Amino acid sequence: MIKNLLLSGAILSAPALMVNAEPKVYTTDDLAQEIHVSLNGKYVAMGDYEQNLSYIWNIDDPETFQALPGESVAYEVANDGTVVGYIKQPGGVYRPCVLENGEWTLLPCHPAVANTAEANCITPDGKIIAGTQFINDPTSEIKGRYYPCIWKKNDDGRWTLIDYSYIKLPDHQGFLTKCLYVNGDDIIIGGRLYCGIGSEVPALIVNGELKFWNEISTYSEPLIYRGQYGAYDENGKQYFTDDPNDPNIFYYDYSTVDGYRDGETGEYFAGEFSTVDAQGNFYGYRTRAFNVKEDGSGDLENGATIYNYGKDEWTDNTGFTNFAIGLGNADIVFANGGSMLVNGEKKEITEELGFTTDRIFTFVRSVSSDGKVLGINTAELNEGTGEYQYFPAIVVLDEPLVAGIDNVIGADGVTIIVSEGRIDVAGAASVAVYDLNGRKVSSSATAHVVSGVYVVKADDVVKKVLVK
């Protein structure tokens, strides 16, 4: 099912935003393109992949951007401060790693991994990591492909690799991991699938199986020039012939995506799932084909998109090139540039939230579950190179952005976050969620429940919570 232009299912009551005091903005002179806020809003991880530098921010010491060790790039951070990313090793080799207790630990890789592997995402409870490995493959035109993978944390604290190199991917660069969503026993990786001649489409890896929505086909046709067939003799010399049965005729491959001839007039599909929220909404962008003819020509339309995993429902908006992340049930969505949608209504982010930045504000990259902490990118023109440099900034609002998200409950190292239809627990070895009749409804760190009152027992911490 597809919904166009307007977002639906808004649950926020007016006013949707609850910002009463001037937000606090924390920034640094250190470069970083990647910036990720933990679900509970306590930590922000930042990484610069041009300089191989990483930093972490803690809300308890907001003026400090602490550098992480080694030539590393941080991608994401869990509620307990566990960071994932990659570290550069001698010889220009990049390996996935996890930062625990202030030190990087290398994660295991497939034996055929080439020079690049990364840990891109981590669950809020810090127990599952998703990443990408470039694995050698002589059958590929580039002698390898990017394959997704996950790592699971064992009871002894070690990490076990589960690689998905068996997945049949198009004969292209592969799949790039961008985001991770766990729904009960389902582990869903969102990202970008390379396909066709030069196209990219949004795709998921659901429990180790590839899922995407585009029809990709490959065909062969002879080389024809001025009505004659191009051919090569046994010495590799080209000639042209009128004989359609000449065995030396040269055939080349071409691909179609949804019937559209890929690369026709230099146009290709573009798309990926960049992020996902706690309700299973995947945010990103995609290309759609319209008026496709038998010869493969047609019209391509680009725009921002949201895919709801639970409902198998799309929301497309051609007024934006990309949706970065959202809150609630996509009731607040941060788009490219300085815009946001609140229950479908376009607003300017800095005006709506009441903050300013010293550098050029570009876009919101990540937010806490209640929207109180925002990780944003800012830019500054380098006069020496004439190019923009990107810096991280962290915005802390006085009040949460959305209703229906309880304040973070923290005690004895345990964090409990309650959002619409969901309870998340981090920092606990054992979890049990009970309804008011005393029935256990979940023992998972992420519990999807109907609205009501529940008792959460996380190790020795017991809390009663209201789920809306």
C-alpha positions as CSV (number, residue, x, y, z in Angstrom):
1,M,0.0,0.0,0.0
2,I,1.4,3.4,-0.9
3,K,0.4,6.8,0.5
4,N,1.6,9.9,-1.3
5,L,2.5,13.4,-0.2
6,L,0.9,13.6,3.3
7,L,1.8,11.7,6.4
8,S,-1.0,9.8,8.1
9,G,-1.8,8.4,11.5
10,A,-0.8,11.4,13.5
11,I,-1.3,10.8,17.3
12,L,0.0,14.1,18.7
13,S,-2.4,16.6,20.0
14,A,-1.9,20.3,19.4
15,P,0.4,21.9,20.1
16,A,2.6,19.0,18.8
17,L,5.8,20.6,19.9
18,M,6.5,21.4,23.5
19,V,9.5,23.7,23.5
20,N,9.2,26.3,26.3
21,A,12.8,27.4,27.0
22,E,15.7,28.3,24.7
23,P,17.5,25.1,23.6
24,K,21.1,24.6,24.5
25,V,23.5,24.0,21.6
26,Y,26.8,22.3,22.1
27,T,29.4,22.2,19.3
28,T,33.1,21.7,18.6
29,D,35.8,22.7,16.1
30,D,36.5,19.0,15.3
31,L,35.1,17.7,12.0
32,A,32.5,14.9,11.8
33,Q,30.0,13.8,9.2
34,E,28.5,10.9,11.1
35,I,26.5,11.7,14.3
36,H,24.2,9.4,16.2
37,V,22.2,10.0,19.4
38,S,21.5,7.1,21.7
39,L,17.8,6.2,22.2
40,N,17.8,7.5,25.8
41,G,19.5,10.8,24.8
42,K,22.5,10.3,27.1
43,Y,25.2,9.7,24.5
44,V,26.1,11.0,21.1
45,A,28.8,9.3,18.9
46,M,30.5,11.2,16.1
47,G,32.9,10.2,13.4
48,D,34.8,11.8,10.6
49,Y,35.6,9.4,7.8
50,E,38.0,11.8,6.0
51,Q,40.3,12.2,9.0
52,N,39.5,8.8,10.7
53,L,38.6,10.6,14.0
54,S,35.8,9.8,16.4
55,Y,34.3,11.5,19.5
56,I,31.7,10.8,22.1
57,W,29.5,13.2,24.0
58,N,27.8,12.6,27.4
59,I,24.8,14.7,28.6
60,D,26.3,14.6,32.1
61,D,29.3,16.6,30.8
62,P,27.8,18.4,27.8
63,E,30.7,20.8,27.1
64,T,33.1,18.0,26.4
65,F,33.6,16.2,23.1
66,Q,35.9,13.3,24.1
67,A,38.1,11.9,21.4
68,L,38.1,8.1,21.0
69,P,41.3,6.2,20.6
70,G,43.0,5.2,17.3
71,E,42.3,6.1,13.7
72,S,38.6,5.2,14.0
73,V,35.2,6.3,12.8
74,A,32.2,5.9,15.1
75,Y,28.8,5.2,13.6
76,E,26.3,4.5,16.4
77,V,26.1,4.3,20.2
78,A,23.8,2.3,22.5
79,N,22.0,3.4,25.6
80,D,24.9,2.3,27.8
81,G,27.6,4.1,25.8
82,T,28.8,1.2,23.7
83,V,30.0,2.6,20.4
84,V,30.4,0.7,17.0
85,G,32.3,1.7,13.9
86,Y,35.6,0.8,12.2
87,I,39.3,1.3,12.9
88,K,42.0,1.9,10.3
89,Q,44.9,-0.6,10.5
90,P,48.3,-0.6,8.8
91,G,48.2,-1.0,5.0
92,G,44.9,0.8,4.7
93,V,42.8,-2.0,6.0
94,Y,39.5,-1.1,7.8
95,R,38.1,-3.5,10.4
96,P,34.8,-3.4,12.4
97,C,35.1,-2.7,16.0
98,V,33.1,-2.1,19.2
99,L,34.1,0.4,22.0
100,E,33.5,-1.0,25.5
101,N,34.9,0.4,28.7
102,G,36.9,2.9,26.7
103,E,38.8,0.5,24.4
104,W,38.2,-0.7,20.9
105,T,37.7,-4.5,20.3
106,L,38.0,-5.9,16.8
107,L,34.9,-7.9,15.7
108,P,35.3,-11.2,13.9
109,C,35.2,-11.1,10.1
110,H,34.5,-13.6,7.3
111,P,37.7,-15.3,6.2
112,A,37.4,-13.9,2.6
113,V,36.9,-10.3,3.7
114,A,39.0,-7.9,1.7
115,N,40.3,-4.5,2.9
116,T,37.0,-3.0,4.2
117,A,34.5,-4.1,6.9
118,E,32.5,-1.9,9.2
119,A,30.1,-2.1,12.2
120,N,27.4,0.4,11.3
121,C,24.5,0.0,13.8
122,I,23.8,-1.3,17.3
123,T,20.6,-2.0,19.2
124,P,19.7,0.3,22.1
125,D,20.5,-2.5,24.6
126,G,23.9,-3.0,23.1
127,K,23.5,-6.7,22.3
128,I,23.2,-6.9,18.5
129,I,25.4,-5.1,15.9
130,A,24.9,-4.9,12.2
131,G,27.5,-4.2,9.6
132,T,29.0,-4.5,6.2
133,Q,31.8,-6.7,4.8
134,F,33.5,-6.5,1.4
135,I,34.1,-10.1,0.5
136,N,36.3,-11.3,-2.3
137,D,34.3,-12.8,-5.2
138,P,36.1,-13.5,-8.5
139,T,32.7,-13.8,-10.3
140,S,31.9,-10.1,-9.6
141,E,33.0,-7.5,-12.1
142,I,34.7,-5.6,-9.2
143,K,36.0,-9.0,-7.8
144,G,34.0,-8.7,-4.6
145,R,30.7,-7.5,-3.1
146,Y,29.5,-5.8,0.0
147,Y,27.5,-8.2,2.2
148,P,25.5,-7.4,5.4
149,C,26.2,-9.2,8.6
150,I,25.4,-9.1,12.3
151,W,27.2,-9.8,15.5
152,K,25.5,-11.1,18.6
153,K,26.9,-10.6,22.1
154,N,27.3,-13.8,24.1
155,D,26.8,-14.3,27.8
156,D,30.6,-14.2,28.3
157,G,30.8,-10.8,26.6
158,R,32.3,-12.0,23.3
159,W,30.8,-11.3,19.9
160,T,29.7,-14.0,17.4
161,L,29.6,-13.2,13.7
162,I,26.6,-14.2,11.6
163,D,27.4,-13.3,8.1
164,Y,25.0,-13.2,5.2
165,S,27.4,-13.8,2.4
166,Y,25.1,-16.6,1.1
167,I,22.5,-14.0,0.0
168,K,22.1,-13.9,-3.8
169,L,22.8,-10.2,-4.7
170,P,22.7,-8.6,-8.1
171,D,26.0,-8.6,-10.0
172,H,27.0,-5.2,-8.7
173,Q,28.7,-3.7,-5.6
174,G,26.3,-5.4,-3.1
175,F,24.3,-4.2,-0.1
176,L,25.4,-1.4,2.3
177,T,24.1,-1.6,5.9
178,K,22.6,1.7,7.1
179,C,20.2,0.9,10.0
180,L,19.0,-1.9,12.3
181,Y,15.6,-2.7,13.8
182,V,14.7,-5.6,16.1
183,N,11.0,-6.5,16.4
184,G,10.7,-9.5,18.8
185,D,12.7,-12.3,17.2
186,D,13.0,-10.5,13.9
187,I,16.2,-8.8,13.0
188,I,15.8,-6.3,10.1
189,I,18.7,-4.5,8.5
190,G,17.9,-1.5,6.3
191,G,20.2,-0.2,3.6
192,R,21.1,0.4,0.0
193,L,21.1,-2.3,-2.7
194,Y,23.2,-1.8,-5.8
195,C,21.6,-3.2,-8.9
196,G,21.2,-2.8,-12.7
197,I,23.9,-1.0,-14.5
198,G,24.3,1.9,-12.0
199,S,21.2,2.1,-9.9
200,E,20.6,1.9,-6.1
201,V,17.3,1.0,-4.4
202,P,16.1,0.7,-0.8
203,A,16.2,-2.8,0.6
204,L,15.9,-4.8,3.8
205,I,17.6,-8.0,5.1
206,V,14.9,-9.7,7.2
207,N,16.4,-12.6,9.3
208,G,19.1,-13.2,6.7
209,E,16.8,-12.9,3.6
210,L,16.9,-10.1,1.0
211,K,13.7,-8.1,0.5
212,F,13.3,-5.3,-2.0
213,W,10.4,-3.9,-4.1
214,N,11.9,-3.4,-7.6
215,E,11.8,-5.8,-10.4
216,I,15.3,-6.2,-11.9
217,S,15.9,-8.0,-15.2
218,T,19.0,-8.5,-17.4
219,Y,19.0,-9.0,-21.1
220,S,21.5,-9.4,-23.9
221,E,21.4,-7.8,-27.4
222,P,23.8,-7.6,-30.3
223,L,25.9,-4.6,-31.1
224,I,24.3,-2.9,-34.1
225,Y,25.9,0.1,-35.9
226,R,24.4,1.6,-39.1
227,G,22.2,-1.4,-39.6
228,Q,25.1,-4.0,-39.3
229,Y,26.1,-6.3,-36.6
230,G,29.4,-5.7,-34.8
231,A,31.6,-8.8,-34.4
232,Y,35.1,-9.7,-33.4
233,D,37.2,-12.4,-35.1
234,E,39.5,-14.9,-33.4
235,N,42.3,-12.2,-33.3
236,G,40.1,-9.7,-31.6
237,K,39.7,-7.5,-34.7
238,Q,36.3,-5.8,-35.1
239,Y,34.3,-6.1,-38.2
240,F,30.6,-5.6,-39.2
241,T,28.3,-8.1,-40.9
242,D,24.8,-8.4,-42.3
243,D,24.6,-12.0,-41.2
244,P,22.5,-12.2,-38.0
245,N,23.7,-15.8,-37.5
246,D,27.4,-15.0,-37.5
247,P,28.8,-16.7,-34.3
248,N,31.3,-13.8,-33.8
249,I,28.6,-11.2,-33.2
250,F,29.3,-9.3,-30.0
251,Y,26.4,-9.3,-27.4
252,Y,26.3,-6.9,-24.5
253,D,24.1,-7.0,-21.4
254,Y,21.6,-4.3,-20.3
255,S,19.3,-4.2,-17.3
256,T,15.8,-2.9,-16.5
257,V,14.5,-1.7,-13.2
258,D,10.7,-1.9,-13.0
259,G,10.8,-2.1,-16.8
260,Y,12.8,1.1,-17.2
261,R,16.0,0.6,-19.1
262,D,18.7,1.4,-16.6
263,G,20.9,4.3,-17.6
264,E,18.6,5.4,-20.4
265,T,19.6,9.0,-21.3
266,G,22.0,8.7,-18.3
267,E,19.3,8.3,-15.6
268,Y,19.4,5.7,-12.9
269,F,17.4,4.8,-9.8
270,A,18.6,6.1,-6.5
271,G,17.4,5.0,-3.0
272,E,18.2,3.7,0.4
273,F,16.8,3.2,3.9
274,S,19.0,5.6,5.9
275,T,17.5,5.3,9.4
276,V,14.7,3.6,11.4
277,D,12.7,4.7,14.4
278,A,11.4,2.7,17.4
279,Q,8.1,2.0,15.7
280,G,9.7,0.4,12.6
281,N,9.4,3.3,10.2
282,F,12.3,3.2,7.8
283,Y,13.3,6.7,6.5
284,G,15.2,7.5,3.3
285,Y,14.6,8.2,-0.4
286,R,13.7,6.3,-3.6
287,T,13.1,6.6,-7.3
288,R,9.9,5.4,-9.0
289,A,9.2,4.8,-12.7
290,F,6.1,6.0,-14.5
291,N,4.8,5.7,-18.1
292,V,7.3,3.0,-18.9
293,K,7.1,1.9,-22.6
294,E,8.1,-1.4,-24.3
295,D,11.4,0.1,-25.4
296,G,12.3,0.7,-21.7
297,S,11.9,4.5,-21.8
298,G,9.8,6.3,-19.3
299,D,9.7,8.9,-16.5
300,L,11.7,8.7,-13.3
301,E,10.5,10.5,-10.2
302,N,12.7,11.0,-7.1
303,G,11.6,11.8,-3.6
304,A,11.8,11.1,0.1
305,T,10.1,8.0,1.5
306,I,9.0,6.2,4.7
307,Y,8.3,2.5,4.8
308,N,6.4,1.1,7.8
309,Y,7.6,-2.4,8.3
310,G,4.7,-3.6,10.4
311,K,2.0,-2.3,8.0
312,D,4.0,-2.9,4.8
313,E,3.0,0.7,3.9
314,W,4.9,3.4,2.0
315,T,4.6,7.2,2.3
316,D,6.3,9.1,-0.6
317,N,6.9,12.8,-0.8
318,T,8.4,14.3,-3.9
319,G,8.7,17.7,-2.2
320,F,11.8,16.5,-0.4
321,T,14.9,14.6,-1.6
322,N,15.3,12.7,1.6
323,F,13.8,12.0,5.0
324,A,16.5,11.7,7.7
325,I,14.6,10.5,10.7
326,G,11.3,10.8,12.5
327,L,9.5,10.7,15.9
328,G,6.3,9.3,17.2
329,N,4.8,7.2,14.5
330,A,6.3,9.5,11.8
331,D,4.3,12.4,13.2
332,I,7.4,14.5,13.2
333,V,9.8,14.0,10.3
334,F,13.1,15.7,9.7
335,A,13.9,16.2,6.0
336,N,16.9,17.3,4.0
337,G,18.0,20.9,4.5
338,G,16.3,22.9,7.3
339,S,12.8,21.5,7.0
340,M,10.6,19.3,9.1
341,L,7.1,17.9,8.8
342,V,4.8,18.1,11.9
343,N,1.6,16.0,11.2
344,G,2.2,16.6,7.5
345,E,2.7,20.4,7.8
346,K,6.1,21.8,6.6
347,K,8.0,24.0,9.1
348,E,11.5,25.4,9.4
349,I,13.4,23.5,12.0
350,T,15.4,26.4,13.6
351,E,12.3,28.6,13.8
352,E,10.1,25.8,15.1
353,L,12.6,24.6,17.8
354,G,14.0,28.0,18.6
355,F,17.8,27.5,18.2
356,T,20.5,28.9,16.1
357,T,24.0,27.7,15.1
358,D,27.2,29.6,14.5
359,R,27.8,27.6,11.3
360,I,25.4,26.8,8.4
361,F,22.7,24.4,9.6
362,T,22.4,21.5,7.2
363,F,20.1,18.8,8.6
364,V,19.2,16.7,11.6
365,R,21.0,13.3,11.5
366,S,19.7,11.6,14.6
367,V,17.4,12.2,17.6
368,S,16.6,10.6,21.0
369,S,13.4,8.6,21.3
370,D,11.6,11.6,22.9
371,G,13.1,14.2,20.5
372,K,14.8,16.1,23.4
373,V,18.3,15.6,22.1
374,L,19.1,16.2,18.4
375,G,22.4,15.4,16.6
376,I,22.8,17.8,13.7
377,N,25.4,18.6,11.0
378,T,26.6,22.1,10.4
379,A,28.9,23.3,7.6
380,E,31.5,25.9,7.0
381,L,33.2,26.9,3.7
382,N,37.0,26.1,3.7
383,E,38.5,29.2,1.9
384,G,41.6,27.2,1.1
385,T,39.9,24.4,-0.8
386,G,36.6,26.1,-1.7
387,E,34.7,23.1,-0.3
388,Y,32.4,22.7,2.7
389,Q,33.6,21.1,5.9
390,Y,31.1,19.5,8.3
391,F,30.9,19.8,12.0
392,P,28.7,18.1,14.6
393,A,26.4,20.0,16.9
394,I,24.1,18.7,19.6
395,V,20.8,20.5,20.5
396,V,19.2,19.8,23.9
397,L,15.7,21.0,24.2
398,D,14.0,22.0,27.5
399,E,11.1,19.7,26.9
400,P,10.6,16.5,24.7
401,L,9.3,17.1,21.2
402,V,6.5,14.5,21.3
403,A,3.8,13.3,23.6
404,G,3.5,9.7,24.4
405,I,7.2,9.2,25.2
406,D,7.9,8.9,28.9
407,N,11.0,10.4,30.4
408,V,13.9,8.0,30.6
409,I,13.8,6.1,33.9
410,G,17.3,5.3,35.1
411,A,18.5,3.5,38.2
412,D,21.5,1.3,39.1
413,G,22.8,1.5,35.6
414,V,19.4,0.3,34.2
415,T,17.6,2.4,31.6
416,I,13.9,2.0,30.8
417,I,12.3,3.9,27.9
418,V,8.6,3.8,27.3
419,S,7.2,4.9,23.9
420,E,4.1,4.3,21.9
421,G,3.4,0.5,22.1
422,R,6.9,-0.3,23.2
423,I,9.2,-0.7,26.3
424,D,13.0,-0.7,25.8
425,V,15.4,-1.8,28.6
426,A,19.2,-1.4,28.6
427,G,21.9,-2.2,31.1
428,A,20.1,-5.2,32.6
429,A,21.1,-8.9,32.3
430,S,17.5,-10.1,32.8
431,V,14.2,-8.4,31.9
432,A,10.6,-9.3,32.6
433,V,7.5,-7.3,31.7
434,Y,4.2,-8.1,33.5
435,D,0.7,-6.8,33.0
436,L,-1.5,-5.8,35.9
437,N,-2.8,-9.4,36.2
438,G,0.7,-10.7,36.9
439,R,1.1,-12.3,33.5
440,K,4.5,-12.1,31.9
441,V,4.2,-10.6,28.5
442,S,7.8,-10.3,27.5
443,S,11.3,-11.2,28.6
444,S,13.0,-9.3,25.8
445,A,15.0,-6.0,26.1
446,T,12.5,-4.7,23.5
447,A,8.8,-5.4,24.3
448,H,6.0,-4.5,21.8
449,V,2.8,-4.3,23.9
450,V,-0.7,-2.8,23.7
451,S,-1.5,0.3,25.6
452,G,-1.9,-0.1,29.3
453,V,0.0,-0.2,32.6
454,Y,2.9,-2.7,33.0
455,V,5.5,-3.6,35.7
456,V,9.0,-3.9,34.4
457,K,11.6,-5.9,36.4
458,A,15.1,-5.3,35.1
459,D,17.6,-7.0,37.3
460,D,16.8,-5.6,40.8
461,V,15.0,-2.5,39.4
462,V,11.2,-2.7,39.4
463,K,9.2,0.1,37.8
464,K,5.5,0.6,36.9
465,V,5.1,2.2,33.5
466,L,2.3,3.5,31.3
467,V,2.3,2.6,27.7
468,K,0.1,4.7,25.3
